């Protein structure tokens, strides 16, 4: 795994940023940090079924186990919020980088 930063431009769950795609790993841990300095600037994490399962305040972070069969997406309360994220775990042999 590695850490990356991304701009979350979505402010609704219909247009989200994908943090983890289903079946990329056989087991995984997700790290997400909300880089905003304003506590009320939340980042929401959703699973494949559009269910919010985490709400991260500005300056907050989460380390979560991920169901490898579900895609994890994010959106924010404001446009252009920055998140730092990483997915760590065992790569799936079914996924090719080529």
Biopython code that builds the backbone (N, CA, C, O; Angstrom):
import numpy as np
from Bio.PDB.StructureBuilder import StructureBuilder

atoms = [
    (1, "UNK", "N", (0.805, -1.172, 0.000)),
    (1, "UNK", "CA", (0.000, 0.000, 0.000)),
    (1, "UNK", "C", (0.859, 1.251, 0.000)),
    (1, "UNK", "O", (2.079, 1.181, 0.151)),
    (2, "UNK", "N", (0.226, 2.376, -0.168)),
    (2, "UNK", "CA", (0.884, 3.675, -0.175)),
    (2, "UNK", "C", (-0.113, 4.731, 0.253)),
    (2, "UNK", "O", (-1.321, 4.495, 0.246)),
    (3, "UNK", "N", (0.395, 5.903, 0.626)),
    (3, "UNK", "CA", (-0.465, 7.033, 0.958)),
    (3, "UNK", "C", (-0.592, 7.941, -0.246)),
    (3, "UNK", "O", (0.347, 8.104, -1.025)),
    (4, "UNK", "N", (-1.757, 8.525, -0.385)),
    (4, "UNK", "CA", (-2.023, 9.444, -1.481)),
    (4, "UNK", "C", (-2.932, 10.549, -0.961)),
    (4, "UNK", "O", (-3.627, 10.374, 0.040)),
    (5, "UNK", "N", (-2.923, 11.677, -1.640)),
    (5, "UNK", "CA", (-3.860, 12.760, -1.320)),
    (5, "UNK", "C", (-4.763, 12.968, -2.526)),
    (5, "UNK", "O", (-4.343, 12.822, -3.674)),
    (6, "UNK", "N", (-6.006, 13.310, -2.240)),
    (6, "UNK", "CA", (-6.971, 13.527, -3.308)),
    (6, "UNK", "C", (-7.911, 14.659, -2.926)),
    (6, "UNK", "O", (-8.191, 14.891, -1.750)),
    (7, "UNK", "N", (-8.390, 15.355, -3.946)),
    (7, "UNK", "CA", (-9.379, 16.412, -3.747)),
    (7, "UNK", "C", (-10.762, 15.796, -3.908)),
    (7, "UNK", "O", (-11.069, 15.190, -4.934)),
    (8, "UNK", "N", (-11.583, 15.957, -2.891)),
    (8, "UNK", "CA", (-12.957, 15.457, -2.929)),
    (8, "UNK", "C", (-13.835, 16.587, -3.445)),
    (8, "UNK", "O", (-14.092, 17.558, -2.733)),
    (9, "UNK", "N", (-14.287, 16.457, -4.669)),
    (9, "UNK", "CA", (-15.096, 17.522, -5.263)),
    (9, "UNK", "C", (-16.593, 17.263, -5.088)),
    (9, "UNK", "O", (-17.413, 18.142, -5.354)),
    (10, "UNK", "N", (-16.944, 16.070, -4.644)),
    (10, "UNK", "CA", (-18.358, 15.719, -4.495)),
    (10, "UNK", "C", (-18.909, 16.210, -3.161)),
    (10, "UNK", "O", (-18.249, 16.116, -2.127)),
    (11, "UNK", "N", (-20.133, 16.736, -3.207)),
    (11, "UNK", "CA", (-20.811, 17.132, -1.973)),
    (11, "UNK", "C", (-22.136, 16.395, -1.828)),
    (11, "UNK", "O", (-22.993, 16.793, -1.040)),
    (12, "UNK", "N", (-22.298, 15.324, -2.590)),
    (12, "UNK", "CA", (-23.490, 14.480, -2.500)),
    (12, "UNK", "C", (-23.079, 13.052, -2.782)),
    (12, "UNK", "O", (-22.093, 12.801, -3.474)),
    (13, "UNK", "N", (-23.845, 12.116, -2.239)),
    (13, "UNK", "CA", (-23.458, 10.720, -2.409)),
    (13, "UNK", "C", (-23.675, 10.189, -3.822)),
    (13, "UNK", "O", (-23.315, 9.046, -4.105)),
    (14, "UNK", "N", (-24.255, 10.992, -4.719)),
    (14, "UNK", "CA", (-24.433, 10.546, -6.105)),
    (14, "UNK", "C", (-23.165, 10.763, -6.937)),
    (14, "UNK", "O", (-22.996, 10.124, -7.975)),
    (15, "UNK", "N", (-22.279, 11.652, -6.497)),
    (15, "UNK", "CA", (-21.013, 11.900, -7.194)),
    (15, "UNK", "C", (-19.895, 11.799, -6.169)),
    (15, "UNK", "O", (-19.617, 12.758, -5.449)),
    (16, "UNK", "N", (-19.262, 10.652, -6.106)),
    (16, "UNK", "CA", (-18.298, 10.388, -5.050)),
    (16, "UNK", "C", (-16.922, 10.061, -5.607)),
    (16, "UNK", "O", (-16.763, 9.813, -6.803)),
    (17, "UNK", "N", (-15.927, 10.065, -4.721)),
    (17, "UNK", "CA", (-14.548, 9.698, -5.056)),
    (17, "UNK", "C", (-14.304, 8.277, -4.546)),
    (17, "UNK", "O", (-14.595, 7.979, -3.388)),
    (18, "UNK", "N", (-13.776, 7.407, -5.391)),
    (18, "UNK", "CA", (-13.513, 6.025, -4.995)),
    (18, "UNK", "C", (-12.172, 5.922, -4.295)),
    (18, "UNK", "O", (-11.139, 6.292, -4.852)),
    (19, "UNK", "N", (-12.196, 5.414, -3.060)),
    (19, "UNK", "CA", (-10.979, 5.194, -2.281)),
    (19, "UNK", "C", (-10.460, 3.769, -2.451)),
    (19, "UNK", "O", (-9.251, 3.538, -2.434)),
    (20, "UNK", "N", (-11.379, 2.812, -2.614)),
    (20, "UNK", "CA", (-11.025, 1.400, -2.727)),
    (20, "UNK", "C", (-12.031, 0.705, -3.638)),
    (20, "UNK", "O", (-13.239, 0.845, -3.451)),
    (21, "UNK", "N", (-11.534, -0.049, -4.626)),
    (21, "UNK", "CA", (-12.411, -0.799, -5.527)),
    (21, "UNK", "C", (-12.532, -2.243, -5.048)),
    (21, "UNK", "O", (-11.546, -2.866, -4.654)),
    (22, "UNK", "N", (-13.740, -2.755, -5.089)),
    (22, "UNK", "CA", (-14.001, -4.127, -4.664)),
    (22, "UNK", "C", (-13.098, -5.103, -5.404)),
    (22, "UNK", "O", (-12.826, -4.931, -6.592)),
    (23, "UNK", "N", (-12.646, -6.106, -4.708)),
    (23, "UNK", "CA", (-11.823, -7.227, -5.184)),
    (23, "UNK", "C", (-10.378, -6.857, -5.539)),
    (23, "UNK", "O", (-9.662, -7.699, -6.082)),
    (24, "UNK", "N", (-9.921, -5.628, -5.254)),
    (24, "UNK", "CA", (-8.517, -5.283, -5.498)),
    (24, "UNK", "C", (-7.590, -5.989, -4.512)),
    (24, "UNK", "O", (-6.429, -6.255, -4.823)),
    (25, "UNK", "N", (-8.106, -6.289, -3.329)),
    (25, "UNK", "CA", (-7.318, -6.973, -2.302)),
    (25, "UNK", "C", (-8.160, -8.085, -1.696)),
    (25, "UNK", "O", (-9.390, -8.036, -1.734)),
    (26, "UNK", "N", (-7.488, -9.094, -1.133)),
    (26, "UNK", "CA", (-8.221, -10.174, -0.476)),
    (26, "UNK", "C", (-8.488, -9.850, 0.986)),
    (26, "UNK", "O", (-9.404, -10.412, 1.586)),
    (27, "UNK", "N", (-7.707, -8.960, 1.560)),
    (27, "UNK", "CA", (-7.945, -8.399, 2.894)),
    (27, "UNK", "C", (-7.350, -7.002, 2.885)),
    (27, "UNK", "O", (-6.332, -6.765, 2.235)),
    (28, "UNK", "N", (-7.975, -6.072, 3.602)),
    (28, "UNK", "CA", (-7.506, -4.688, 3.505)),
    (28, "UNK", "C", (-7.836, -3.876, 4.742)),
    (28, "UNK", "O", (-8.821, -4.126, 5.438)),
    (29, "UNK", "N", (-6.977, -2.891, 4.994)),
    (29, "UNK", "CA", (-7.179, -1.882, 6.026)),
    (29, "UNK", "C", (-7.142, -0.525, 5.313)),
    (29, "UNK", "O", (-6.235, -0.265, 4.522)),
    (30, "UNK", "N", (-8.116, 0.331, 5.590)),
    (30, "UNK", "CA", (-8.209, 1.651, 4.969)),
    (30, "UNK", "C", (-7.845, 2.721, 5.990)),
    (30, "UNK", "O", (-8.355, 2.726, 7.111)),
    (31, "UNK", "N", (-6.964, 3.619, 5.590)),
    (31, "UNK", "CA", (-6.608, 4.794, 6.397)),
    (31, "UNK", "C", (-7.131, 6.011, 5.649)),
    (31, "UNK", "O", (-6.859, 6.162, 4.458)),
    (32, "UNK", "N", (-7.877, 6.881, 6.323)),
    (32, "UNK", "CA", (-8.386, 8.120, 5.718)),
    (32, "UNK", "C", (-8.204, 9.259, 6.717)),
    (32, "UNK", "O", (-8.598, 9.138, 7.877)),
    (33, "UNK", "N", (-7.606, 10.367, 6.266)),
    (33, "UNK", "CA", (-7.479, 11.567, 7.099)),
    (33, "UNK", "C", (-8.114, 12.742, 6.362)),
    (33, "UNK", "O", (-7.831, 12.982, 5.188)),
    (34, "UNK", "N", (-8.967, 13.461, 7.065)),
    (34, "UNK", "CA", (-9.587, 14.675, 6.549)),
    (34, "UNK", "C", (-8.601, 15.820, 6.813)),
    (34, "UNK", "O", (-8.335, 16.146, 7.969)),
    (35, "UNK", "N", (-8.062, 16.427, 5.760)),
    (35, "UNK", "CA", (-7.011, 17.432, 5.888)),
    (35, "UNK", "C", (-7.539, 18.828, 6.216)),
    (35, "UNK", "O", (-6.746, 19.751, 6.397)),
    (36, "UNK", "N", (-8.841, 19.001, 6.294)),
    (36, "UNK", "CA", (-9.415, 20.309, 6.621)),
    (36, "UNK", "C", (-9.092, 20.692, 8.063)),
    (36, "UNK", "O", (-9.005, 19.828, 8.936)),
    (37, "UNK", "N", (-8.916, 21.987, 8.307)),
    (37, "UNK", "CA", (-8.708, 22.502, 9.658)),
    (37, "UNK", "C", (-10.015, 22.870, 10.345)),
    (37, "UNK", "O", (-10.022, 23.219, 11.525)),
    (38, "UNK", "N", (-11.120, 22.794, 9.611)),
    (38, "UNK", "CA", (-12.429, 23.162, 10.141)),
    (38, "UNK", "C", (-13.170, 21.882, 10.533)),
    (38, "UNK", "O", (-13.470, 21.049, 9.678)),
    (39, "UNK", "N", (-13.462, 21.730, 11.816)),
    (39, "UNK", "CA", (-14.059, 20.489, 12.323)),
    (39, "UNK", "C", (-15.383, 20.143, 11.638)),
    (39, "UNK", "O", (-15.696, 18.964, 11.472)),
    (40, "UNK", "N", (-16.160, 21.147, 11.242)),
    (40, "UNK", "CA", (-17.463, 20.908, 10.631)),
    (40, "UNK", "C", (-17.388, 20.504, 9.160)),
    (40, "UNK", "O", (-18.423, 20.208, 8.562)),
    (41, "UNK", "N", (-16.199, 20.484, 8.561)),
    (41, "UNK", "CA", (-16.019, 20.033, 7.174)),
    (41, "UNK", "C", (-15.837, 18.516, 7.177)),
    (41, "UNK", "O", (-14.711, 18.021, 7.227)),
    (42, "UNK", "N", (-16.938, 17.790, 7.123)),
    (42, "UNK", "CA", (-16.905, 16.334, 7.250)),
    (42, "UNK", "C", (-16.599, 15.653, 5.924)),
    (42, "UNK", "O", (-16.914, 16.164, 4.850)),
    (43, "UNK", "N", (-15.977, 14.485, 6.033)),
    (43, "UNK", "CA", (-15.841, 13.546, 4.929)),
    (43, "UNK", "C", (-16.680, 12.329, 5.303)),
    (43, "UNK", "O", (-16.551, 11.788, 6.402)),
    (44, "UNK", "N", (-17.540, 11.904, 4.382)),
    (44, "UNK", "CA", (-18.401, 10.749, 4.611)),
    (44, "UNK", "C", (-17.890, 9.576, 3.774)),
    (44, "UNK", "O", (-17.562, 9.745, 2.599)),
    (45, "UNK", "N", (-17.822, 8.395, 4.376)),
    (45, "UNK", "CA", (-17.414, 7.190, 3.679)),
    (45, "UNK", "C", (-18.629, 6.309, 3.456)),
    (45, "UNK", "O", (-19.447, 6.119, 4.356)),
    (46, "UNK", "N", (-18.740, 5.768, 2.235)),
    (46, "UNK", "CA", (-19.874, 4.924, 1.865)),
    (46, "UNK", "C", (-19.386, 3.592, 1.342)),
    (46, "UNK", "O", (-18.307, 3.496, 0.758)),
    (47, "UNK", "N", (-20.201, 2.550, 1.558)),
    (47, "UNK", "CA", (-19.935, 1.252, 0.959)),
    (47, "UNK", "C", (-20.701, 1.153, -0.349)),
    (47, "UNK", "O", (-21.393, 2.088, -0.751)),
    (48, "UNK", "N", (-20.572, 0.026, -0.995)),
    (48, "UNK", "CA", (-21.192, -0.225, -2.295)),
    (48, "UNK", "C", (-22.677, 0.107, -2.307)),
    (48, "UNK", "O", (-23.176, 0.632, -3.303)),
    (49, "UNK", "N", (-23.388, -0.183, -1.239)),
    (49, "UNK", "CA", (-24.835, 0.014, -1.198)),
    (49, "UNK", "C", (-25.248, 1.435, -0.827)),
    (49, "UNK", "O", (-26.397, 1.653, -0.443)),
    (50, "UNK", "N", (-24.341, 2.406, -0.931)),
    (50, "UNK", "CA", (-24.625, 3.808, -0.617)),
    (50, "UNK", "C", (-24.984, 4.044, 0.851)),
    (50, "UNK", "O", (-25.729, 4.971, 1.170)),
    (51, "UNK", "N", (-24.460, 3.217, 1.727)),
    (51, "UNK", "CA", (-24.696, 3.382, 3.156)),
    (51, "UNK", "C", (-23.497, 4.084, 3.784)),
    (51, "UNK", "O", (-22.378, 3.574, 3.726)),
    (52, "UNK", "N", (-23.729, 5.263, 4.389)),
    (52, "UNK", "CA", (-22.650, 5.970, 5.086)),
    (52, "UNK", "C", (-22.280, 5.161, 6.321)),
    (52, "UNK", "O", (-23.137, 4.861, 7.153)),
    (53, "UNK", "N", (-20.999, 4.806, 6.439)),
    (53, "UNK", "CA", (-20.569, 4.041, 7.612)),
    (53, "UNK", "C", (-19.536, 4.786, 8.440)),
    (53, "UNK", "O", (-19.160, 4.320, 9.516)),
    (54, "UNK", "N", (-19.065, 5.943, 7.958)),
    (54, "UNK", "CA", (-18.119, 6.738, 8.748)),
    (54, "UNK", "C", (-18.278, 8.210, 8.388)),
    (54, "UNK", "O", (-18.544, 8.558, 7.237)),
    (55, "UNK", "N", (-18.111, 9.063, 9.390)),
    (55, "UNK", "CA", (-18.182, 10.518, 9.242)),
    (55, "UNK", "C", (-16.939, 11.067, 9.939)),
    (55, "UNK", "O", (-16.823, 10.996, 11.162)),
    (56, "UNK", "N", (-16.003, 11.619, 9.147)),
    (56, "UNK", "CA", (-14.713, 12.054, 9.677)),
    (56, "UNK", "C", (-14.663, 13.581, 9.703)),
    (56, "UNK", "O", (-14.753, 14.214, 8.651)),
    (57, "UNK", "N", (-14.521, 14.183, 10.888)),
    (57, "UNK", "CA", (-14.480, 15.649, 10.991)),
    (57, "UNK", "C", (-13.155, 16.205, 10.484)),
    (57, "UNK", "O", (-12.179, 15.467, 10.345)),
    (58, "UNK", "N", (-13.122, 17.496, 10.211)),
    (58, "UNK", "CA", (-11.877, 18.146, 9.811)),
    (58, "UNK", "C", (-10.783, 17.885, 10.822)),
    (58, "UNK", "O", (-11.001, 18.045, 12.022)),
    (59, "UNK", "N", (-9.599, 17.481, 10.355)),
    (59, "UNK", "CA", (-8.486, 17.157, 11.231)),
    (59, "UNK", "C", (-8.530, 15.742, 11.784)),
    (59, "UNK", "O", (-7.564, 15.288, 12.398)),
    (60, "UNK", "N", (-9.631, 15.045, 11.576)),
    (60, "UNK", "CA", (-9.782, 13.687, 12.095)),
    (60, "UNK", "C", (-9.300, 12.641, 11.113)),
    (60, "UNK", "O", (-9.059, 12.929, 9.941)),
    (61, "UNK", "N", (-9.165, 11.417, 11.610)),
    (61, "UNK", "CA", (-8.764, 10.314, 10.742)),
    (61, "UNK", "C", (-9.444, 9.038, 11.202)),
    (61, "UNK", "O", (-9.998, 8.963, 12.299)),
    (62, "UNK", "N", (-9.388, 8.036, 10.334)),
    (62, "UNK", "CA", (-9.950, 6.719, 10.663)),
    (62, "UNK", "C", (-9.056, 5.641, 10.085)),
    (62, "UNK", "O", (-8.488, 5.797, 9.004)),
    (63, "UNK", "N", (-8.938, 4.547, 10.818)),
    (63, "UNK", "CA", (-8.268, 3.340, 10.343)),
    (63, "UNK", "C", (-9.299, 2.230, 10.478)),
    (63, "UNK", "O", (-9.714, 1.887, 11.585)),
    (64, "UNK", "N", (-9.711, 1.667, 9.338)),
    (64, "UNK", "CA", (-10.846, 0.754, 9.327)),
    (64, "UNK", "C", (-10.547, -0.519, 8.550)),
    (64, "UNK", "O", (-9.870, -0.465, 7.523)),
    (65, "UNK", "N", (-11.036, -1.660, 9.015)),
    (65, "UNK", "CA", (-10.969, -2.863, 8.173)),
    (65, "UNK", "C", (-11.975, -2.704, 7.035)),
    (65, "UNK", "O", (-13.044, -2.120, 7.215)),
    (66, "UNK", "N", (-11.626, -3.224, 5.876)),
    (66, "UNK", "CA", (-12.480, -3.075, 4.698)),
    (66, "UNK", "C", (-12.939, -4.448, 4.225)),
    (66, "UNK", "O", (-12.143, -5.383, 4.144)),
    (67, "UNK", "N", (-14.211, -4.561, 3.918)),
    (67, "UNK", "CA", (-14.712, -5.769, 3.274)),
    (67, "UNK", "C", (-14.198, -5.745, 1.838)),
    (67, "UNK", "O", (-14.577, -4.856, 1.076)),
    (68, "UNK", "N", (-13.346, -6.695, 1.444)),
    (68, "UNK", "CA", (-12.743, -6.643, 0.106)),
    (68, "UNK", "C", (-13.738, -6.834, -1.038)),
    (68, "UNK", "O", (-13.375, -6.657, -2.201)),
    (69, "UNK", "N", (-14.965, -7.185, -0.734)),
    (69, "UNK", "CA", (-15.986, -7.357, -1.771)),
    (69, "UNK", "C", (-16.804, -6.089, -2.003)),
    (69, "UNK", "O", (-17.693, -6.068, -2.853)),
    (70, "UNK", "N", (-16.501, -5.028, -1.243)),
    (70, "UNK", "CA", (-17.270, -3.785, -1.364)),
    (70, "UNK", "C", (-16.376, -2.627, -1.784)),
    (70, "UNK", "O", (-15.230, -2.533, -1.345)),
    (71, "UNK", "N", (-16.888, -1.759, -2.620)),
    (71, "UNK", "CA", (-16.206, -0.541, -3.029)),
    (71, "UNK", "C", (-16.450, 0.530, -1.970)),
    (71, "UNK", "O", (-17.569, 0.680, -1.480)),
    (72, "UNK", "N", (-15.395, 1.280, -1.617)),
    (72, "UNK", "CA", (-15.512, 2.344, -0.620)),
    (72, "UNK", "C", (-15.350, 3.682, -1.337)),
    (72, "UNK", "O", (-14.372, 3.900, -2.053)),
    (73, "UNK", "N", (-16.320, 4.575, -1.138)),
    (73, "UNK", "CA", (-16.315, 5.889, -1.788)),
    (73, "UNK", "C", (-16.435, 6.980, -0.740)),
    (73, "UNK", "O", (-16.791, 6.715, 0.408)),
    (74, "UNK", "N", (-16.133, 8.219, -1.144)),
    (74, "UNK", "CA", (-16.175, 9.347, -0.205)),
    (74, "UNK", "C", (-16.786, 10.579, -0.855)),
    (74, "UNK", "O", (-16.693, 10.780, -2.066)),
    (75, "UNK", "N", (-17.416, 11.398, -0.015)),
    (75, "UNK", "CA", (-17.839, 12.735, -0.413)),
    (75, "UNK", "C", (-17.729, 13.639, 0.797)),
    (75, "UNK", "O", (-17.628, 13.158, 1.925)),
    (76, "UNK", "N", (-17.747, 14.952, 0.574)),
    (76, "UNK", "CA", (-17.560, 15.906, 1.663)),
    (76, "UNK", "C", (-18.711, 16.870, 1.814)),
    (76, "UNK", "O", (-19.639, 16.890, 1.005)),
    (77, "UNK", "N", (-18.636, 17.685, 2.879)),
    (77, "UNK", "CA", (-19.653, 18.710, 3.093)),
    (77, "UNK", "C", (-19.338, 19.966, 2.299)),
    (77, "UNK", "O", (-20.204, 20.826, 2.134)),
    (78, "UNK", "N", (-18.110, 20.085, 1.806)),
    (78, "UNK", "CA", (-17.702, 21.226, 0.983)),
    (78, "UNK", "C", (-16.980, 20.721, -0.255)),
    (78, "UNK", "O", (-16.389, 19.641, -0.245)),
    (79, "UNK", "N", (-17.030, 21.499, -1.304)),
    (79, "UNK", "CA", (-16.299, 21.181, -2.535)),
    (79, "UNK", "C", (-14.809, 21.404, -2.289)),
    (79, "UNK", "O", (-14.427, 22.308, -1.547)),
    (80, "UNK", "N", (-13.973, 20.580, -2.912)),
    (80, "UNK", "CA", (-12.510, 20.702, -2.894)),
    (80, "UNK", "C", (-11.867, 20.411, -1.539)),
    (80, "UNK", "O", (-10.814, 20.966, -1.224)),
    (81, "UNK", "N", (-12.480, 19.557, -0.744)),
    (81, "UNK", "CA", (-11.824, 19.103, 0.479)),
    (81, "UNK", "C", (-10.717, 18.118, 0.102)),
    (81, "UNK", "O", (-10.829, 17.402, -0.893)),
    (82, "UNK", "N", (-9.659, 18.086, 0.893)),
    (82, "UNK", "CA", (-8.527, 17.204, 0.629)),
    (82, "UNK", "C", (-8.540, 16.068, 1.653)),
    (82, "UNK", "O", (-8.731, 16.292, 2.849)),
    (83, "UNK", "N", (-8.331, 14.841, 1.158)),
    (83, "UNK", "CA", (-8.162, 13.688, 2.042)),
    (83, "UNK", "C", (-6.827, 13.026, 1.744)),
    (83, "UNK", "O", (-6.355, 13.015, 0.608)),
    (84, "UNK", "N", (-6.241, 12.483, 2.779)),
    (84, "UNK", "CA", (-5.075, 11.626, 2.639)),
    (84, "UNK", "C", (-5.590, 10.221, 2.904)),
    (84, "UNK", "O", (-6.309, 10.000, 3.878)),
    (85, "UNK", "N", (-5.232, 9.269, 2.048)),
    (85, "UNK", "CA", (-5.757, 7.920, 2.236)),
    (85, "UNK", "C", (-4.754, 6.869, 1.772)),
    (85, "UNK", "O", (-3.839, 7.149, 0.998)),
    (86, "UNK", "N", (-4.950, 5.678, 2.260)),
    (86, "UNK", "CA", (-4.139, 4.540, 1.850)),
    (86, "UNK", "C", (-4.883, 3.258, 2.138)),
    (86, "UNK", "O", (-5.650, 3.171, 3.096)),
    (87, "UNK", "N", (-4.651, 2.258, 1.298)),
    (87, "UNK", "CA", (-5.237, 0.938, 1.499)),
    (87, "UNK", "C", (-4.085, -0.045, 1.617)),
    (87, "UNK", "O", (-3.233, -0.123, 0.733)),
    (88, "UNK", "N", (-4.062, -0.788, 2.705)),
    (88, "UNK", "CA", (-2.989, -1.728, 2.977)),
    (88, "UNK", "C", (-3.566, -3.118, 3.146)),
    (88, "UNK", "O", (-4.596, -3.289, 3.798)),
    (89, "UNK", "N", (-2.912, -4.117, 2.563)),
    (89, "UNK", "CA", (-3.409, -5.486, 2.704)),
    (89, "UNK", "C", (-2.796, -6.395, 1.672)),
    (89, "UNK", "O", (-1.765, -6.082, 1.077)),
    (90, "UNK", "N", (-3.434, -7.512, 1.466)),
    (90, "UNK", "CA", (-2.960, -8.534, 0.539)),
    (90, "UNK", "C", (-3.596, -8.313, -0.825)),
    (90, "UNK", "O", (-4.820, -8.315, -0.952)),
    (91, "UNK", "N", (-2.762, -8.121, -1.848)),
    (91, "UNK", "CA", (-3.269, -7.911, -3.198)),
    (91, "UNK", "C", (-3.966, -9.172, -3.722)),
    (91, "UNK", "O", (-3.553, -10.294, -3.426)),
    (92, "UNK", "N", (-5.012, -8.967, -4.493)),
    (92, "UNK", "CA", (-5.726, -10.073, -5.110)),
    (92, "UNK", "C", (-4.980, -10.537, -6.344)),
    (92, "UNK", "O", (-4.539, -9.714, -7.148)),
    (93, "UNK", "N", (-4.833, -11.847, -6.508)),
    (93, "UNK", "CA", (-4.151, -12.383, -7.690)),
    (93, "UNK", "C", (-5.006, -12.213, -8.949)),
    (93, "UNK", "O", (-4.498, -12.349, -10.062)),
    (94, "UNK", "N", (-6.294, -11.917, -8.785)),
    (94, "UNK", "CA", (-7.194, -11.717, -9.920)),
    (94, "UNK", "C", (-7.021, -10.341, -10.550)),
    (94, "UNK", "O", (-7.500, -10.108, -11.659)),
    (95, "UNK", "N", (-6.339, -9.421, -9.857)),
    (95, "UNK", "CA", (-6.165, -8.057, -10.354)),
    (95, "UNK", "C", (-4.792, -7.936, -11.002)),
    (95, "UNK", "O", (-3.780, -8.313, -10.411)),
    (96, "UNK", "N", (-4.767, -7.411, -12.210)),
    (96, "UNK", "CA", (-3.498, -7.217, -12.929)),
    (96, "UNK", "C", (-3.230, -5.726, -13.093)),
    (96, "UNK", "O", (-4.144, -4.957, -13.389)),
    (97, "UNK", "N", (-2.001, -5.326, -12.905)),
    (97, "UNK", "CA", (-1.634, -3.923, -13.090)),
    (97, "UNK", "C", (-1.307, -3.608, -14.533)),
    (97, "UNK", "O", (-1.073, -2.447, -14.870)),
    (98, "UNK", "N", (-1.286, -4.604, -15.389)),
    (98, "UNK", "CA", (-0.937, -4.399, -16.804)),
    (98, "UNK", "C", (-2.172, -4.196, -17.632)),
    (98, "UNK", "O", (-2.078, -4.008, -18.845)),
]
sb = StructureBuilder()
sb.init_structure("model")
sb.init_model(0)
sb.init_chain("A")
sb.init_seg("    ")
for serial, (resi, resn, name, xyz) in enumerate(atoms, 1):
    if name == "N":
        sb.init_residue(resn, " ", resi, " ")
    sb.init_atom(name, np.array(xyz, "f"), 0.0, 1.0, " ", f" {name:<3s}", serial, name[0])
structure = sb.get_structure()
